């Protein structure tokens, strides 16, 4: 096992250095490391559910640190971007791809399913790319973040609607399921807001009085994982919960220390996340079916 971990780290170091030298983003290097190490490559490391779950925590910490750069007031100021531009992006992209797929001869249900998937983006990939390029705080970066936040919200009703459509459930069944999901989402968001508003400031004030760095780091990790787990429990994405928790703490005096404490865990686990994604890629299969 030690030899496998050493080989994985060695491949990651070499490929990240090589990709940076030729001007490519580190994300591609991590993906290439996963392809090389996975079952469709050399196969020296088998992917496990536990490793993939730990790697997904990188997304949790990434969105938590992103939330620290926002505030409730700032998010309210972006509501036109989140709900206006976000809605337009999802609807227009879905309609365009659905029309293309219908013209290709696919059924309405198949076209709608594939088109909605095409309308969604990878929050993990785009946020990391925006951070690396320094565009996160620029206008276009803010527009992208607004659309990504809406996609994280929109994916919940989509995940509920698609199976019901496949089962030919009635309109009443779909409406009830969506109403229930939206109610759960509103409840957990208000719960996190209340905890962040009245509980977390007192917790971190008490922790700060202890003047112990380890305790502060552990508390930060605990808060991020608690928020992610809470939203996951209610059927929402872990990333959304982590973002909301970070946003609540973004208005506190400990914002910069929180961001510094979470950064090492975030960067390492994000790299591991993209490695595990690469392990699932079968490059030969993709090349075999790729045609225009």
Secondary structure, 3 states (H helix, E strand, C coil): CHHHHHHHHHHHHHHHHHHHHCCCCHHHHHHHHHHHHCCCCCCCCCCCHHHHHHHHHHHHHHHHHHHHCCCHHHHHHCHHHHHHHHHHHHHHHHHHHHHHHHHCCCCHHHHHHHHHHHHCCCHHHHHHHHHHHCCCCCHHHHHHHHHHHHHHHHHHHHHHHHHHHHCCCCHHHHHHHHHHHHHHHHHHHHHHHHHHHHHHHHHHHHHHHHCCHHHHHHHHHHHHHHHHHHHHHCCCCHHHHHHHHHHHHCCCCCHHHHHHHHHHHHHHHHHHHHHHHHHCCCHHHHHHHCCC
